[in-house]
Amino acid sequence: MNRMSGVMVCLGVFGAVRLLPLPWLCSLLAGLGLCMAWRASRSFIHVALCTIKRDLMCLVVILRVRFSMYRNLRNRSTIPALFAQVVTLHPDKAALIYEATGEVWSFRELQERCHAVAHWALAQGWAQGDVVALYMESRPLVVALWLGLAMVGVEAAFINYNLRQKSLLHCLSVSGARAMVFGAEMREAVSEVSGSLQPDMVLFSSGELADEEELCSLQVQSLDTLLDRSPKHPPCHTVRKDFNDRLFYIYTSGTTGMPKAAVVVHSRYYRIAAFGFHSFGLRHDDVIYNCLPLYHSAGTIMGVGQCLLFGLTVVMKRKFSASCFWDDCVKHNCTVIQYIGEVCRYLLAQPVRASEAHHRVRVAYGNGLRPSVWEEFVQRFRIQRVGEFYGATECNCSLINIDGKVGACGFNSRILPSFYPIRLVRVQGDNRELYRDSQGLCAPCLPGEPGMLVGRINRTDPLRRFDGYIDEDSTNRKIAHNVFKMGDSAYVSGDILVMDEYGYMYFRDRSGDTFRWRGENVSTAEVEGVLSGLLEHTDVAVYGVSVPGVEGKAGMAAISDTEGQFDLDAFMMAVEKVLPSYARPVFLRLMPSVDTTGTFKIQKTRLQREGYRTQDSSDKIYFLNSRAGRYEAVTDELYNAIVEGKVRL
């Protein structure tokens, strides 16, 4: 389809969205699409007929978000200004509910607390562009802090409350924070690094510290006292920021190195939240259950953003609890839930309880719902709609699964592939370098061919921006040139996906997660899904380990064995039925618990480093004796034999 055809469709949608009801719009564009495709092959017509409804739904969402973003760009809007507009619509409606205490903040109360934070920031002498680090567990105060700081142009840096010592100091250092606000629950972690902080770093604590002596020893000021004394009216301060200026910083998980501080501008915050609202059928009267950490974009943008920008009520949980999840949803009449990583699998692993049949939840949205548990999750908990999406905080190639296709993390239109300029491109080698054709451009993948997801960068388009990280070198490493055409730039996600003939995309793995064994590529994500299903949703981490003198990497699975009653023979029999020989784990590591990040992703860095010889006496390592057809314990003698090449793998 040529460019003129794409323009005709876009103009038709723009006009029809404003003038026609949706049924007429669908009929009109369906007819238009068929007229333009009458010369096309039969397969194209088949794909068009099967996907046109999905594509039009997404096209309408994109246009709604795009035009609202351009309006905000023209008006030089900021997130605090947009929130102020929402407050005027329903000041007394519940904005945030803190599940731990039952505390309810109305929209007016949330705004007043933000004003108190803004006055406090001005009293400290902080200026526009200064950074304040937030290091505390999830609670409504976190929202008031970053939003109140933003009202006077001060930028928050969200620090993962699981970080300690070196990682914590790194995050504080790269942000250039002038101050840190920490929760009383983090006092030990702060004490550990207090001697290594910058001399001019100012510390504020929220909550009850142990005693006055501890306050003095850490040279900490009580934030709660200061905010109680702050005025609740809007500060008389002019902020010289607009829609594309910096709002705050969110750190990457740091699973492959130290965390990187991703820049979040006002337009990016709006874009992420708005796509979530319009794509997944959210309503202004919905109540969202948010048990995700607020240092992550899923919790503080996709979750809290629905409250600040669209007036929804958000129930905040201090930390995720699988056993309390459905009880909380029933208690607060939640209609929408969020998930990330392994949350859905953890819920399925729970025993059946009455509350899971009496909730009012109709929508579950998030990312990381494994295909292996998708249908079971929907059926058991009676979820009407799943809104799976793909996207990192900083990326410009986010995907949405707008029609609930099982297993898909999103799609790209096969009818109008250039309307949203993303692409799967071929990679080569173990380091996943982008493959270049004879002209020096990246080669697009065919349906069914795994490839790297990339997104074209356009600094003038708020949907195509890539704002990168505080560190310029980290930013540059995520940008490739001459991708779609000569002279362009594109964001490189680092993730491998595969697209089917209808344009649905399925997450395959992160770069480096796939390993090659016996001439075959093994996807760790796929094997993890299979093994976890066999073991009734137990935590499983799959990765490749090097064996001296052997080509490729042998598969190894770390499995959570909390009760110490793992049946190796039964596991072997089950694995032989569901996995091809090259994908079966050569090594097993049984351990009390598998490491996970604060956002419920399996951690593999330490496991890969230790390989099949661990220093932890509580872990047990086993080797697959293919001749005997069973797993055997790795003793020192067997380990040496494997390393010396005396054992056949």
VENFENBEL-V323977 format. One line per field, one symbol per residue. ss: DSSP state (@ for helix, = for strand, . for the rest). phi: phi as a letter, one per 40 degrees, with the letter a starting at -180 (. if undefined). Layout:
BEGIN
ss->???
phi->???
END
This chain:
BEGIN
ss->..@@@@@@@@@@@@@@@@@..@@@@@@@@@@@@@@@.....@@@@@@@@@@@@@@@@@@@@@@@@@@@@@@@@@....@@@@@@@@@@@....=====....====@@@@@@@@@@@@@@@@@.......=====....@@@@@@@@@@@@...====......@@@@@@@@@@@...=====@@@@@@@@@@@@@.....=====.....@@@@@@@.===@@@@@@@................======.........=====@@@@@@@@@@@@@@.......====......@@@@@@@@@@@@@@..====........@@@@@@@....=====..@@@@@@.....@@@@.....=====...@@@@@@@@@@@...======........==.........==..........====.==....==.=.....=.=......======............=..@@@@@@.===.......===========....=======....===..===.@@@@@@@@@@@.....======........=======.......@@@@@@@@@@@..@@@...=====....=.....=..@@@@@@.........======....====..@@@@@@@@......
phi->.ccccccdcccccdccdcbbcddcccccccccccccbcccccccccccccbcccccdccccccccccccccccccfcbcdcccdccdccacccccbbcccbgcbbcccccccccccccccccccgcbdgcbbcbbaccadddcccccccccbgcbcbccdcccbfccccccccccgccabbbcdcbccccdcbdcbcddccbbbbbhccdacccdcccfbbccdcccccccbccccacccbbcbccbabbcccgcbicdbcccbcdccdccccccccccbgcbcccbccbbccccbccccbcccdcccbbgccbcbbdacbcccdcccccdbfcbbbbbafcdcccccccccbcccbbcbcbbbbiahccdcbdccccccbfccabbcabicdccbbcbbccbgccgcciabcccbcccbcbacbcbagccgcccbcccgccccccdgbcaccbbccaccbccbcbcgbdccccccccbbbfbcacgcbacbcgbbbbbcccgcbbcbacdgccbbafgbcbcccccdccccccbfgccbbbacbcbdgbcgbccbbcbcbccgbccccccccccccbbcdcccdcbbbcadaccbccbgbccbdcccccgbbbcccccbbbbcccccgacbcccdccdcccccgcbcc
END
